[in-house]
Amino acid sequence: MKHHIEPYENKNKPIVDVGDKTVPLIYFNHIKLKFKESHSYFLKNHESVIAVVKGKIDVFVDDKSFLNVGKRSDLWSGKPEGIYVGKSSEVLIKCSSKEGSEAYIAGGIIEKKFSSFKISHKEVQKVQYGSDETKTHRKIYHILGKNAEGKSGRLLVSELFTVGAGGWSGFPPHKHDTDRLPDETKFEEVYQFRFNPSNGFGAQFLYPDHKSMGPIYHVKDGSTILINKGYHPSVAAPGYQMYYFTIIVGKTHRSLIQYFEPSHSYQLDTIPGIKNMIDNFK
C-alpha cells in the first residue's frame, strides 16, 4: 500500500482517486485554474467539499449556483470558504478571479445524498491549542465539522497550521483505525502538506503499534500522506510554518474518537487546550 505520494504536478487530476487501495473511503483532488478556466466532476458515491485555497470561484451544483466563493489571497491569510456537495451531483467550478484560483476537493463515501450548501468564512470554526513551551502550538480551521451536523455524512474537513516556526502536530501520538466504542472509531485520513517558506519540510510518522519503529516519511511542500491505520504524529523543521489540509472519513461513525498511545497519553494534561481540540473533531 502506498502511504506517501511525493509532490508532483497533478494537472487537476485526482491525487487520491475513487477506489484507492490504501484509503478506499476517500477522494482527493488539488485543482488550479486560471481566470475563466473551469473544472467539472461527478462523484457517484462520495459527498464532497470544495475548499478554496486562494482566489475566488463560482460553483454550479446540479440546479444551484454559488458565486464568488473565497476570501483570501493565499492559504496563509485568513479563513477559507467552501461548498459542500452531496453525492451523485454534477459539479462545475469556474475561476472568477483574474489572479487565478486554487482549491482542494475532499470526498468521502456516504450512503445518503444531502443537499449542497455554502460554507462561508464566518461559519468556519477556529480552534487554537498548545503552546510554544510544549512545541505543540497549533491552529485549526474546521471547514466541515460541527457546523454541518445533520446536514452531511461522515466527512470531516479541516486546515491545520503549526503556529510559529517548527513544532509538533498530531501529538500525543494517536490512532483511529478500529471501531470499538467508546474508546475509538475507525476513520481513514489524507493530508496534503504545504510549507511557509515553500522550501520547508517535516516528517510524518506512521507506525502500527507501540512496539514498531516507523515508517517515517520526509514530507515537503505538496506531499500527500494516506493513513489507514496506526499512530501518526508529525513534526515541522525549525524556521518553517507547516500547514496540512485534512480529510477524515469515518467507516460507520461521524464522530472521531482518537485512541492515544498509552505511554504518551499523560501529555493530554500538559498541553494547553488539547482536550477542547479533541472535542471539536465531531
C-alpha positions, 0 to 999 in steps of 0.5 A: 500500500502506498502511504506517501505520494511525493509532490508532483504536478497533478494537472487537476487530476485526482491525487487520491482517486475513487477506489484507492487501495490504501484509503478506499473511503476517500477522494482527493483532488488539488485543482488550479485554474486560471481566470475563466478556466473551469473544472467539472466532476461527478462523484457517484458515491462520495459527498464532497467539499470544495475548499478554496485555497486562494482566489475566488470561484463560482460553483454550479451544483446540479440546479444551484449556483454559488458565486464568488466563493473565497476570501483570501489571497493565499492559504496563509491569510485568513479563513477559507470558504467552501461548498459542500456537495452531496453525492451523485451531483454534477459539479462545475467550478469556474475561476472568477478571479483574474489572479487565478484560483486554487482549491482542494476537493475532499470526498468521502463515501456516504450512503445518503445524498444531502443537499449542497450548501455554502460554507462561508468564512464566518461559519468556519470554526477556529480552534487554537491549542498548545503552546510554544513551551510544549512545541505543540502550538497549533491552529485549526480551521474546521471547514466541515465539522460541527457546523454541518451536523445533520446536514452531511455524512461522515466527512470531516474537513479541516486546515491545520497550521503549526503556529510559529516556526517548527513544532509538533502536530498530531501529538500525543501520538494517536490512532483511529483505525478500529471501531470499538466504542467508546474508546475509538472509531475507525476513520481513514485520513489524507493530508496534503502538506504545504510549507511557509517558506515553500522550501520547508519540510517535516516528517510524518510518522506512521507506525502500527503499534507501540512496539514498531519503529516507523515508517517515517516519511520526509514530507515537503511542500505538496506531499500527500500522506494516506493513513489507514491505520496506526499512530501518526504524529508529525513534526515541522523543521525549525524556521518553517510554518507547516500547514496540512489540509485534512480529510477524515472519513469515518467507516460507520461513525461521524464522530472521531474518537482518537485512541492515544498511545498509552505511554504518551497519553499523560501529555493530554494534561500538559498541553494547553487546550488539547482536550477542547481540540479533541472535542471539536473533531465531531 
